[in-house]
Amino acid sequence: MAKLTKAQREWRPDMPKKRRSIKVMFASTVLLLEAFVVFFGTLVAFGLHKDRFPQPVILSVGIALALVLVFCCALVRKPAGIALGWILQLLIIATGFVEPMMFVVGVLFALTWWYGVRTGMRLDRENAQRDAQQAEWERTHPEERPQPGPEAADS
């Protein structure tokens, strides 16, 4: 039998499911999309600038940057991960010195990063407030709490 994770070992019936952070989902999505764009931008630079820069350098730097973007998806749960994301945004903008179109792409992704982090934080605060209000209502109204019945099992 497969080994259970910590969350699976600690799970009990009627245990509420922990809500996922919207900020983390938004930030991870932006970073993953950037990794694809950086990879394809690397291929563009590889083809267009082979006489200006050594091809192995272009490929290794571009692929390394794409891998760091993917790796940063695992770190966005921590404040240092968000800071690393901002550093990566600046680094992607700086790739415009190799391929000028990356200035535009980098600024657009930096704006997307800012919006995703800001909006995700706001939605996480609203969800936490809503969850606290729901818990308070359930605590003060235990008799009105809906109980799962046979009709819930049929769904």
Secondary structure by P-SEA (a helix, b strand, c coil): cccccccccccccccccccccaaaaaaaaaaaaaaaaaaaaaaaaaacccccccaaaaaaaaaaaaaaaaaaccccccaaaaaaaaaaaaaaaaccccccaaaaaaaaaaaaaaaaaaaaaaaaaaaaaaaaaaaaaaaaccccccccccccccc
